[in-house]
Amino acid sequence: MILVVSEKRKRYLDEYIDKRKRINISLSADEYSKISYLADLNDTKPTSFITQLVQHHLNKSPFISSQLQDEIKDMKFLLRNVANNINQIAHRSNTLKVMVDERDLLMELKKLEDGIASFIQKEAEK
């Protein structure tokens, strides 16, 4: 029984070594403290944080902190509420045959969208 377990473990380790590669990097104390601080903000360890950064960079997708992801989620919720309100205004306008200036509504929605995009861009550049 012990022999079987050790053979399975050896096979697993051999496969793991073939699939995963390990690298070592050297950082100054200042660089490490910055990485550690950012990792803490994202509720992760520094090595996991660096791995996430590398993966995002390789996938050419921006790294977005968990705090910013939560803020974006809240903004999307609010934006959906605004869209729902616009839909209700359009429905009421159609029901009452009262014209609402659609251009003004769409321009306000465009301003909101531009503001959100600007906010996300600024936060991503931090």
MMTF fields as JSON, N, C-alpha, C and O atoms, coordinates in Angstrom:
{
  "mmtfVersion": "1.0.0",
  "mmtfProducer": "UNKNOWN",
  "numBonds": 503,
  "numAtoms": 504,
  "numGroups": 126,
  "numChains": 1,
  "numModels": 1,
  "chainsPerModel": [1],
  "groupsPerChain": [126],
  "chainIdList": ["A"],
  "bondAtomList": [4, 2, 8, 6, 12, 10, 16, 14, 20, 18, 24, 22, 28, 26, 32, 30, 36, 34, 40, 38, 44, 42, 48, 46, 52, 50, 56, 54, 60, 58, 64, 62, 68, 66, 72, 70, 76, 74, 80, 78, 84, 82, 88, 86, 92, 90, 96, 94, 100, 98, 104, 102, 108, 106, 112, 110, 116, 114, 120, 118, 124, 122, 128, 126, 132, 130, 136, 134, 140, 138, 144, 142, 148, 146, 152, 150, 156, 154, 160, 158, 164, 162, 168, 166, 172, 170, 176, 174, 180, 178, 184, 182, 188, 186, 192, 190, 196, 194, 200, 198, 204, 202, 208, 206, 212, 210, 216, 214, 220, 218, 224, 222, 228, 226, 232, 230, 236, 234, 240, 238, 244, 242, 248, 246, 252, 250, 256, 254, 260, 258, 264, 262, 268, 266, 272, 270, 276, 274, 280, 278, 284, 282, 288, 286, 292, 290, 296, 294, 300, 298, 304, 302, 308, 306, 312, 310, 316, 314, 320, 318, 324, 322, 328, 326, 332, 330, 336, 334, 340, 338, 344, 342, 348, 346, 352, 350, 356, 354, 360, 358, 364, 362, 368, 366, 372, 370, 376, 374, 380, 378, 384, 382, 388, 386, 392, 390, 396, 394, 400, 398, 404, 402, 408, 406, 412, 410, 416, 414, 420, 418, 424, 422, 428, 426, 432, 430, 436, 434, 440, 438, 444, 442, 448, 446, 452, 450, 456, 454, 460, 458, 464, 462, 468, 466, 472, 470, 476, 474, 480, 478, 484, 482, 488, 486, 492, 490, 496, 494, 500, 498],
  "bondOrderList": [1, 1, 1, 1, 1, 1, 1, 1, 1, 1, 1, 1, 1, 1, 1, 1, 1, 1, 1, 1, 1, 1, 1, 1, 1, 1, 1, 1, 1, 1, 1, 1, 1, 1, 1, 1, 1, 1, 1, 1, 1, 1, 1, 1, 1, 1, 1, 1, 1, 1, 1, 1, 1, 1, 1, 1, 1, 1, 1, 1, 1, 1, 1, 1, 1, 1, 1, 1, 1, 1, 1, 1, 1, 1, 1, 1, 1, 1, 1, 1, 1, 1, 1, 1, 1, 1, 1, 1, 1, 1, 1, 1, 1, 1, 1, 1, 1, 1, 1, 1, 1, 1, 1, 1, 1, 1, 1, 1, 1, 1, 1, 1, 1, 1, 1, 1, 1, 1, 1, 1, 1, 1, 1, 1, 1],
  "groupList": [{"groupName": "MET", "atomNameList": ["N", "CA", "C", "O"], "elementList": ["N", "C", "C", "O"], "formalChargeList": [0, 0, 0, 0], "bondAtomList": [1, 0, 2, 1, 3, 2], "bondOrderList": [1, 1, 2], "singleLetterCode": "M", "chemCompType": "L-PEPTIDE LINKING"}, {"groupName": "ILE", "atomNameList": ["N", "CA", "C", "O"], "elementList": ["N", "C", "C", "O"], "formalChargeList": [0, 0, 0, 0], "bondAtomList": [1, 0, 2, 1, 3, 2], "bondOrderList": [1, 1, 2], "singleLetterCode": "I", "chemCompType": "L-PEPTIDE LINKING"}, {"groupName": "LEU", "atomNameList": ["N", "CA", "C", "O"], "elementList": ["N", "C", "C", "O"], "formalChargeList": [0, 0, 0, 0], "bondAtomList": [1, 0, 2, 1, 3, 2], "bondOrderList": [1, 1, 2], "singleLetterCode": "L", "chemCompType": "L-PEPTIDE LINKING"}, {"groupName": "VAL", "atomNameList": ["N", "CA", "C", "O"], "elementList": ["N", "C", "C", "O"], "formalChargeList": [0, 0, 0, 0], "bondAtomList": [1, 0, 2, 1, 3, 2], "bondOrderList": [1, 1, 2], "singleLetterCode": "V", "chemCompType": "L-PEPTIDE LINKING"}, {"groupName": "SER", "atomNameList": ["N", "CA", "C", "O"], "elementList": ["N", "C", "C", "O"], "formalChargeList": [0, 0, 0, 0], "bondAtomList": [1, 0, 2, 1, 3, 2], "bondOrderList": [1, 1, 2], "singleLetterCode": "S", "chemCompType": "L-PEPTIDE LINKING"}, {"groupName": "GLU", "atomNameList": ["N", "CA", "C", "O"], "elementList": ["N", "C", "C", "O"], "formalChargeList": [0, 0, 0, 0], "bondAtomList": [1, 0, 2, 1, 3, 2], "bondOrderList": [1, 1, 2], "singleLetterCode": "E", "chemCompType": "L-PEPTIDE LINKING"}, {"groupName": "LYS", "atomNameList": ["N", "CA", "C", "O"], "elementList": ["N", "C", "C", "O"], "formalChargeList": [0, 0, 0, 0], "bondAtomList": [1, 0, 2, 1, 3, 2], "bondOrderList": [1, 1, 2], "singleLetterCode": "K", "chemCompType": "L-PEPTIDE LINKING"}, {"groupName": "ARG", "atomNameList": ["N", "CA", "C", "O"], "elementList": ["N", "C", "C", "O"], "formalChargeList": [0, 0, 0, 0], "bondAtomList": [1, 0, 2, 1, 3, 2], "bondOrderList": [1, 1, 2], "singleLetterCode": "R", "chemCompType": "L-PEPTIDE LINKING"}, {"groupName": "TYR", "atomNameList": ["N", "CA", "C", "O"], "elementList": ["N", "C", "C", "O"], "formalChargeList": [0, 0, 0, 0], "bondAtomList": [1, 0, 2, 1, 3, 2], "bondOrderList": [1, 1, 2], "singleLetterCode": "Y", "chemCompType": "L-PEPTIDE LINKING"}, {"groupName": "ASP", "atomNameList": ["N", "CA", "C", "O"], "elementList": ["N", "C", "C", "O"], "formalChargeList": [0, 0, 0, 0], "bondAtomList": [1, 0, 2, 1, 3, 2], "bondOrderList": [1, 1, 2], "singleLetterCode": "D", "chemCompType": "L-PEPTIDE LINKING"}, {"groupName": "ASN", "atomNameList": ["N", "CA", "C", "O"], "elementList": ["N", "C", "C", "O"], "formalChargeList": [0, 0, 0, 0], "bondAtomList": [1, 0, 2, 1, 3, 2], "bondOrderList": [1, 1, 2], "singleLetterCode": "N", "chemCompType": "L-PEPTIDE LINKING"}, {"groupName": "ALA", "atomNameList": ["N", "CA", "C", "O"], "elementList": ["N", "C", "C", "O"], "formalChargeList": [0, 0, 0, 0], "bondAtomList": [1, 0, 2, 1, 3, 2], "bondOrderList": [1, 1, 2], "singleLetterCode": "A", "chemCompType": "L-PEPTIDE LINKING"}, {"groupName": "THR", "atomNameList": ["N", "CA", "C", "O"], "elementList": ["N", "C", "C", "O"], "formalChargeList": [0, 0, 0, 0], "bondAtomList": [1, 0, 2, 1, 3, 2], "bondOrderList": [1, 1, 2], "singleLetterCode": "T", "chemCompType": "L-PEPTIDE LINKING"}, {"groupName": "PRO", "atomNameList": ["N", "CA", "C", "O"], "elementList": ["N", "C", "C", "O"], "formalChargeList": [0, 0, 0, 0], "bondAtomList": [1, 0, 2, 1, 3, 2], "bondOrderList": [1, 1, 2], "singleLetterCode": "P", "chemCompType": "L-PEPTIDE LINKING"}, {"groupName": "PHE", "atomNameList": ["N", "CA", "C", "O"], "elementList": ["N", "C", "C", "O"], "formalChargeList": [0, 0, 0, 0], "bondAtomList": [1, 0, 2, 1, 3, 2], "bondOrderList": [1, 1, 2], "singleLetterCode": "F", "chemCompType": "L-PEPTIDE LINKING"}, {"groupName": "GLN", "atomNameList": ["N", "CA", "C", "O"], "elementList": ["N", "C", "C", "O"], "formalChargeList": [0, 0, 0, 0], "bondAtomList": [1, 0, 2, 1, 3, 2], "bondOrderList": [1, 1, 2], "singleLetterCode": "Q", "chemCompType": "L-PEPTIDE LINKING"}, {"groupName": "HIS", "atomNameList": ["N", "CA", "C", "O"], "elementList": ["N", "C", "C", "O"], "formalChargeList": [0, 0, 0, 0], "bondAtomList": [1, 0, 2, 1, 3, 2], "bondOrderList": [1, 1, 2], "singleLetterCode": "H", "chemCompType": "L-PEPTIDE LINKING"}, {"groupName": "GLY", "atomNameList": ["N", "CA", "C", "O"], "elementList": ["N", "C", "C", "O"], "formalChargeList": [0, 0, 0, 0], "bondAtomList": [1, 0, 2, 1, 3, 2], "bondOrderList": [1, 1, 2], "singleLetterCode": "G", "chemCompType": "PEPTIDE LINKING"}],
  "groupTypeList": [0, 1, 2, 3, 3, 4, 5, 6, 7, 6, 7, 8, 2, 9, 5, 8, 1, 9, 6, 7, 6, 7, 1, 10, 1, 4, 2, 4, 11, 9, 5, 8, 4, 6, 1, 4, 8, 2, 11, 9, 2, 10, 9, 12, 6, 13, 12, 4, 14, 1, 12, 15, 2, 3, 15, 16, 16, 2, 10, 6, 4, 13, 14, 1, 4, 4, 15, 2, 15, 9, 5, 1, 6, 9, 0, 6, 14, 2, 2, 7, 10, 3, 11, 10, 10, 1, 10, 15, 1, 11, 16, 7, 4, 10, 12, 2, 6, 3, 0, 3, 9, 5, 7, 9, 2, 2, 0, 5, 2, 6, 6, 2, 5, 9, 17, 1, 11, 4, 14, 1, 15, 6, 5, 11, 5, 6],
  "groupIdList": [1, 2, 3, 4, 5, 6, 7, 8, 9, 10, 11, 12, 13, 14, 15, 16, 17, 18, 19, 20, 21, 22, 23, 24, 25, 26, 27, 28, 29, 30, 31, 32, 33, 34, 35, 36, 37, 38, 39, 40, 41, 42, 43, 44, 45, 46, 47, 48, 49, 50, 51, 52, 53, 54, 55, 56, 57, 58, 59, 60, 61, 62, 63, 64, 65, 66, 67, 68, 69, 70, 71, 72, 73, 74, 75, 76, 77, 78, 79, 80, 81, 82, 83, 84, 85, 86, 87, 88, 89, 90, 91, 92, 93, 94, 95, 96, 97, 98, 99, 100, 101, 102, 103, 104, 105, 106, 107, 108, 109, 110, 111, 112, 113, 114, 115, 116, 117, 118, 119, 120, 121, 122, 123, 124, 125, 126],
  "secStructList": [7, 2, 2, 2, 2, 2, 2, 2, 2, 2, 2, 2, 2, 2, 2, 2, 2, 2, 2, 7, 7, 7, 7, 7, 7, 7, 7, 7, 2, 2, 2, 2, 2, 2, 2, 2, 2, 2, 2, 2, 2, 6, 6, 1, 7, 2, 2, 2, 2, 2, 2, 2, 2, 2, 2, 2, 2, 2, 6, 6, 7, 7, 7, 7, 7, 2, 2, 2, 2, 2, 2, 2, 2, 2, 2, 2, 2, 2, 2, 2, 2, 2, 2, 2, 2, 2, 2, 2, 2, 2, 2, 2, 2, 2, 2, 2, 6, 7, 7, 7, 7, 2, 2, 2, 2, 2, 2, 2, 2, 2, 2, 2, 2, 2, 2, 2, 2, 2, 2, 2, 2, 2, 2, 2, 2, 7],
  "xCoordList": [0.825, 0.0, 0.87, 0.607, 1.881, 2.759, 3.49, 3.714, 3.856, 4.557, 3.664, 4.136, 2.373, 1.433, 1.252, 1.241, 1.113, 0.925, 2.168, 2.052, 3.331, 4.539, 4.731, 5.252, 4.319, 4.398, 3.433, 3.781, 2.225, 1.256, 1.771, 1.647, 2.345, 2.886, 4.034, 4.128, 4.896, 6.029, 5.512, 6.006, 4.532, 3.947, 3.31, 3.466, 2.589, 1.959, 3.019, 2.873, 4.065, 5.127, 5.833, 6.155, 6.072, 6.699, 5.823, 6.323, 4.514, 3.585, 3.506, 3.448, 3.505, 3.44, 4.664, 4.542, 5.825, 7.062, 7.06, 7.558, 6.501, 6.433, 5.459, 5.696, 4.364, 3.329, 3.591, 3.195, 4.241, 4.445, 5.926, 6.759, 6.25, 7.632, 7.717, 6.788, 8.817, 9.019, 10.071, 11.094, 9.813, 10.804, 11.036, 10.168, 12.21, 12.541, 12.867, 13.544, 12.379, 12.701, 13.239, 12.918, 14.048, 14.581, 13.967, 13.895, 13.529, 12.926, 13.631, 14.141, 13.65, 14.157, 13.118, 11.975, 13.515, 12.592, 11.406, 10.274, 11.677, 10.615, 9.633, 8.418, 10.18, 9.316, 8.467, 7.275, 9.101, 8.36, 7.253, 6.158, 7.532, 6.501, 5.322, 4.173, 5.593, 4.513, 3.67, 2.44, 4.365, 3.654, 2.836, 1.683, 3.434, 2.752, 1.519, 0.466, 1.656, 0.533, -0.61, -1.772, -0.264, -1.295, -1.928, -3.129, -1.133, -1.668, -2.656, -3.711, -2.314, -3.229, -4.541, -5.61, -4.461, -5.685, -6.586, -7.809, -5.962, -6.72, -6.933, -7.331, -6.668, -6.864, -6.171, -6.769, -4.91, -4.138, -2.695, -2.299, -1.923, -0.505, 0.286, -0.171, 1.482, 2.278, 2.575, 2.512, 2.896, 3.2, 1.965, 2.058, 0.819, -0.422, -0.761, -1.232, -0.515, -0.782, 0.093, -0.395, 1.374, 2.277, 1.857, 1.901, 1.453, 0.98, -0.232, -0.319, -1.169, -2.349, -1.948, -2.475, -1.015, -0.555, 0.04, -0.255, 0.877, 1.519, 0.462, 0.509, -0.484, -1.532, -2.369, -2.697, -2.717, -3.49, -2.688, -3.228, -1.409, -0.563, -0.445, -0.529, -0.252, -0.133, -1.431, -1.41, -2.55, -3.856, -4.261, -5.326, -3.394, -3.633, -4.947, -5.647, -5.267, -6.431, -5.931, -5.012, -6.523, -6.036, -6.317, -7.329, -5.416, -5.645, -6.559, -6.281, -7.632, -8.589, -8.685, -9.026, -8.385, -8.393, -9.798, -10.787, -9.867, -11.173, -12.021, -13.242, -11.384, -12.121, -12.741, -13.904, -11.958, -12.473, -13.55, -14.526, -13.385, -14.407, -15.732, -16.795, -15.664, -16.887, -17.525, -18.746, -16.687, -17.216, -17.841, -18.887, -17.212, -17.767, -19.098, -20.044, -19.168, -20.419, -21.528, -22.653, -21.207, -22.196, -22.619, -23.798, -21.645, -21.968, -22.849, -23.772, -22.559, -23.39, -24.817, -25.773, -24.955, -26.285, -27.026, -28.19, -26.337, -26.956, -27.282, -28.329, -26.393, -26.63, -27.851, -28.64, -28.003, -29.194, -30.467, -31.503, -30.374, -31.531, -31.886, -33.06, -30.859, -31.098, -31.748, -32.703, -31.228, -31.803, -33.261, -34.113, -33.532, -34.907, -35.809, -36.948, -35.289, -36.074, -36.354, -37.458, -35.37, -35.567, -36.626, -37.469, -36.584, -37.584, -38.982, -39.951, -39.079, -40.378, -40.868, -42.059, -39.945, -40.317, -40.816, -41.816, -40.119, -40.544, -41.907, -42.753, -42.125, -43.418, -44.532, -45.597, -44.27, -45.275, -45.542, -46.687, -44.49, -44.631, -45.501, -46.363, -45.268, -46.063, -47.506, -48.428, -47.702, -49.045, -49.86, -51.033, -49.224, -49.94, -49.857, -50.442, -49.129, -48.94, -48.319, -48.618, -47.45, -46.726, -45.312, -44.671, -44.846, -43.511, -42.456, -42.526, -41.504, -40.341, -39.179, -39.057, -38.332, -37.199, -36.201, -35.435, -36.227, -35.372, -33.895, -33.049, -33.601, -32.202, -31.608, -30.473, -32.363, -31.873, -31.626, -30.617, -32.547, -32.379, -31.132, -30.354, -30.964, -29.808, -28.498, -27.484, -28.514, -27.311, -26.928, -25.747, -27.931, -27.651, -27.071, -26.141, -27.612, -27.102, -25.671, -24.834, -25.39, -24.047, -23.059, -21.929, -23.48, -22.624, -22.288, -21.148, -23.293, -23.089, -22.121, -21.222, -22.294, -21.407, -19.97, -19.03, -19.798, -18.46, -17.809, -16.61, -18.592, -18.069, -17.601, -16.563, -18.36, -17.982, -16.722, -15.82, -16.655, -15.472, -14.232, -13.159, -14.373, -13.257, -12.804, -11.606, -13.753, -13.443, -12.676, -11.669, -13.149, -12.508, -11.089, -10.163, -10.913, -9.583, -8.631, -7.493, -9.078, -8.231, -7.857, -6.705, -8.81, -8.555, -7.603, -6.757, -7.745, -6.88, -5.445, -4.517, -5.248, -3.903, -3.192, -1.992, -3.887, -3.26, -2.259, -1.637],
  "yCoordList": [-1.197, 0.0, 1.262, 2.189, 1.305, 2.466, 2.644, 3.77, 1.549, 1.605, 2.217, 3.009, 1.858, 2.385, 3.888, 4.635, 4.331, 5.754, 6.536, 7.594, 6.034, 6.771, 6.81, 7.792, 5.756, 5.769, 6.816, 7.551, 6.871, 7.871, 9.278, 10.186, 9.432, 10.75, 11.129, 12.277, 10.188, 10.459, 10.836, 11.787, 10.105, 10.402, 11.801, 12.571, 12.096, 13.417, 14.516, 15.506, 14.36, 15.363, 15.525, 16.642, 14.413, 14.49, 15.279, 16.113, 15.01, 15.729, 17.208, 18.084, 17.467, 18.848, 19.633, 20.767, 19.034, 19.701, 19.972, 21.006, 19.045, 19.255, 20.383, 21.114, 20.522, 21.496, 22.877, 23.876, 22.957, 24.227, 24.569, 23.699, 25.8, 26.265, 27.343, 28.13, 27.364, 28.28, 29.319, 28.98, 30.583, 31.629, 32.368, 32.406, 32.943, 33.747, 35.16, 35.351, 36.137, 37.519, 38.203, 37.824, 39.2, 39.988, 41.375, 41.997, 41.849, 43.17, 43.951, 43.379, 45.254, 46.081, 46.06, 45.657, 46.488, 46.515, 47.429, 47.137, 48.539, 49.478, 48.85, 48.987, 48.16, 47.491, 46.409, 46.27, 45.658, 44.586, 45.167, 44.609, 46.283, 46.866, 47.367, 47.266, 47.904, 48.337, 47.137, 47.183, 46.056, 44.845, 44.276, 43.881, 44.238, 43.708, 44.54, 43.994, 45.864, 46.764, 46.52, 46.408, 46.441, 46.2, 44.829, 44.666, 43.852, 42.5, 42.52, 41.889, 43.249, 43.358, 44.014, 43.602, 45.04, 45.695, 44.73, 44.87, 43.74, 42.761, 41.458, 40.454, 41.475, 40.29, 39.056, 37.983, 39.214, 38.1, 38.209, 39.208, 37.184, 37.189, 37.858, 37.897, 38.389, 39.059, 38.173, 38.649, 36.9, 36.031, 35.803, 35.777, 35.638, 35.472, 36.749, 36.699, 37.889, 39.177, 39.345, 39.756, 39.029, 39.146, 38.181, 38.527, 36.975, 36.0, 36.546, 36.412, 37.164, 37.756, 38.871, 38.96, 39.717, 40.802, 40.253, 40.746, 39.232, 38.642, 38.03, 38.22, 37.303, 36.682, 37.728, 37.563, 38.809, 39.877, 40.524, 40.835, 40.722, 41.327, 40.402, 40.862, 39.113, 38.16, 38.05, 37.843, 38.189, 38.133, 39.487, 39.627, 40.486, 41.855, 42.418, 43.158, 42.057, 42.63, 43.413, 42.969, 44.568, 45.372, 44.702, 44.021, 44.897, 44.375, 45.345, 46.543, 44.836, 45.669, 45.123, 43.958, 45.96, 45.527, 45.103, 45.487, 44.312, 43.845, 45.021, 45.008, 46.037, 47.225, 47.938, 48.34, 48.094, 48.744, 47.886, 48.419, 46.568, 45.679, 45.86, 45.861, 46.014, 46.245, 47.58, 47.68, 48.61, 49.913, 49.864, 50.47, 49.15, 49.016, 48.277, 48.63, 47.259, 46.498, 47.428, 47.372, 48.291, 49.244, 50.235, 50.571, 50.699, 51.655, 51.002, 51.63, 49.744, 49.041, 48.922, 49.085, 48.635, 48.539, 49.87, 49.903, 50.963, 52.282, 52.63, 53.213, 52.276, 52.546, 51.774, 52.298, 50.553, 49.767, 50.417, 50.422, 50.964, 51.673, 52.883, 53.15, 53.62, 54.785, 54.335, 54.954, 53.257, 52.75, 52.327, 52.555, 51.719, 51.318, 52.545, 52.542, 53.593, 54.826, 55.45, 55.937, 55.44, 55.982, 55.16, 55.715, 53.856, 52.992, 53.315, 53.34, 53.559, 53.917, 55.258, 55.43, 56.212, 57.525, 57.363, 57.968, 56.544, 56.308, 55.638, 55.998, 54.675, 53.979, 54.961, 54.971, 55.783, 56.756, 57.767, 58.154, 58.184, 59.13, 58.532, 59.209, 57.263, 56.593, 56.401, 56.532, 56.093, 55.858, 57.147, 57.159, 58.229, 59.498, 60.341, 61.421, 59.836, 60.555, 61.936, 62.908, 61.981, 63.212, 63.014, 62.005, 63.948, 63.808, 64.208, 65.266, 63.341, 63.639, 63.76, 62.965, 64.75, 64.932, 63.793, 63.8, 62.824, 61.64, 62.009, 61.383, 63.017, 63.425, 63.856, 63.498, 64.62, 65.059, 63.861, 63.805, 62.916, 61.725, 60.933, 60.486, 60.773, 60.019, 60.748, 60.113, 62.082, 62.862, 62.731, 62.633, 62.729, 62.553, 61.167, 61.016, 60.178, 58.818, 58.721, 58.034, 59.4, 59.422, 60.091, 59.624, 61.196, 61.868, 60.924, 60.864, 60.201, 59.252, 58.155, 57.797, 57.625, 56.573, 57.08, 56.379, 58.295, 58.885, 59.092, 58.863, 59.521, 59.717, 58.416, 58.375, 57.36, 56.051, 55.542, 55.027, 55.683, 55.233, 56.002, 55.418, 57.293, 58.123, 57.694, 57.602, 57.433, 56.981, 55.667, 55.515, 54.725, 53.41, 53.556, 52.926, 54.377, 54.582, 55.178, 54.724, 56.191, 56.82, 55.824, 55.785, 55.018, 54.043, 52.947, 52.475, 52.555, 51.495, 51.974, 51.168, 53.289, 53.836, 54.06, 54.334, 53.954, 54.175, 53.102, 53.123],
  "zCoordList": [0.0, 0.0, 0.0, -0.766, 0.834, 0.891, -0.428, -0.874, -1.044, -2.321, -3.397, -4.213, -3.409, -4.394, -4.209, -5.187, -2.977, -2.694, -3.118, -3.737, -2.797, -3.163, -4.681, -5.209, -5.387, -6.854, -7.429, -8.353, -6.873, -7.33, -7.042, -7.864, -5.865, -5.5, -6.428, -6.861, -6.733, -7.621, -9.015, -9.621, -9.519, -10.826, -10.837, -11.784, -9.749, -9.638, -9.643, -10.359, -8.87, -8.806, -10.15, -10.556, -10.837, -12.156, -13.131, -13.885, -13.112, -13.992, -13.607, -14.47, -12.314, -11.824, -12.287, -12.75, -12.162, -12.574, -14.073, -14.518, -14.854, -16.3, -16.676, -17.638, -15.914, -16.252, -15.674, -16.274, -14.538, -13.855, -13.81, -13.552, -14.055, -13.977, -12.907, -12.72, -12.229, -11.124, -11.518, -12.114, -11.181, -11.413, -10.097, -9.225, -9.976, -8.801, -9.274, -10.285, -8.533, -8.856, -7.604, -6.478, -7.828, -6.719, -6.772, -7.832, -5.625, -5.524, -4.425, -3.462, -4.587, -3.497, -2.375, -2.589, -1.201, -0.065, -0.368, 0.018, -1.063, -1.424, -2.416, -2.275, -3.421, -4.404, -3.729, -4.006, -2.851, -2.165, -1.288, -1.221, -0.617, 0.242, -0.601, -0.171, -1.795, -2.686, -3.129, -3.108, -3.531, -3.968, -2.815, -2.994, -1.646, -0.473, -0.133, 0.197, -0.215, 0.052, -0.938, -0.545, -2.226, -3.252, -3.093, -3.311, -2.717, -2.496, -1.335, -1.402, -0.265, 0.88, 0.48, 0.931, -0.373, -0.843, -1.595, -1.591, -2.245, -3.033, -2.284, -2.873, -0.982, -0.133, -0.683, -0.773, -1.049, -1.581, -1.112, -0.511, -1.389, -1.031, -2.152, -3.294, -1.831, -2.865, -4.074, -5.208, -3.859, -5.01, -5.873, -7.1, -5.242, -6.007, -6.771, -7.907, -6.135, -6.778, -8.022, -9.075, -7.903, -9.053, -10.158, -11.339, -9.776, -10.766, -11.52, -12.74, -10.788, -11.429, -12.393, -13.501, -11.965, -12.836, -14.132, -15.22, -14.002, -15.184, -16.095, -17.31, -15.524, -16.337, -17.054, -18.229, -16.354, -16.996, -18.119, -19.181, -17.879, -18.907, -20.121, -21.26, -19.885, -20.99, -21.78, -22.994, -21.097, -21.766, -22.336, -22.938, -22.139, -22.602, -22.068, -22.759, -20.832, -20.169, -18.962, -18.274, -18.7, -17.583, -16.256, -16.093, -15.308, -13.965, -13.242, -13.182, -12.703, -11.975, -10.557, -10.354, -9.59, -8.189, -7.776, -8.401, -6.723, -6.254, -5.779, -5.939, -5.196, -4.761, -5.96, -5.916, -7.033, -8.235, -8.893, -9.422, -8.867, -9.427, -8.694, -9.314, -7.36, -6.582, -6.954, -7.075, -7.136, -7.525, -8.915, -9.147, -9.833, -11.183, -11.122, -11.826, -10.285, -10.126, -9.633, -10.128, -8.649, -8.141, -9.225, -9.343, -10.016, -11.083, -12.151, -12.67, -12.475, -13.458, -12.947, -13.705, -11.65, -11.052, -11.195, -11.594, -10.864, -10.972, -12.419, -12.7, -13.33, -14.748, -15.247, -16.033, -14.799, -15.186, -14.648, -15.313, -13.433, -12.884, -13.731, -13.987, -14.167, -15.029, -16.335, -16.803, -16.921, -18.175, -17.962, -18.821, -16.824, -16.522, -16.39, -16.858, -15.749, -15.616, -16.979, -17.221, -17.867, -19.217, -19.948, -20.654, -19.782, -20.408, -19.873, -20.632, -18.581, -17.99, -18.521, -18.781, -18.683, -19.238, -20.67, -21.055, -21.459, -22.852, -22.888, -23.706, -22.016, -21.977, -21.605, -22.222, -20.59, -20.165, -21.284, -21.52, -21.961, -23.065, -24.165, -24.726, -24.464, -25.499, -25.057, -25.862, -23.78, -23.26, -23.246, -23.622, -22.809, -22.686, -23.956, -24.038, -24.934, -26.193, -25.954, -26.648, -24.953, -24.642, -25.147, -24.852, -25.882, -26.447, -25.417, -24.792, -25.273, -24.446, -25.419, -26.35, -25.203, -26.101, -25.876, -24.913, -26.779, -26.647, -26.734, -26.096, -27.519, -27.689, -26.351, -26.036, -25.559, -24.251, -23.333, -22.63, -23.349, -22.511, -22.924, -22.081, -24.222, -24.707, -24.425, -24.134, -24.51, -24.22, -22.739, -22.403, -21.865, -20.435, -20.173, -19.38, -20.83, -20.682, -21.223, -20.637, -22.329, -22.901, -21.949, -21.803, -21.29, -20.315, -19.158, -18.696, -18.709, -17.607, -18.025, -17.264, -19.215, -19.726, -19.85, -19.477, -20.373, -20.506, -19.145, -18.985, -18.169, -16.819, -16.199, -15.539, -16.408, -15.877, -16.558, -15.897, -17.873, -18.609, -18.165, -18.015, -17.956, -17.49, -16.105, -15.839, -15.228, -13.862, -13.89, -13.198, -14.682, -14.756, -15.3, -14.788, -16.327, -16.914, -15.891, -15.773, -15.143, -14.117, -13.039, -12.607, -12.597, -11.539, -12.017, -11.257, -13.263, -13.802, -13.946, -13.885, -14.137, -14.309, -12.994, -12.993, -11.872, -10.547, -10.24, -9.178]
}
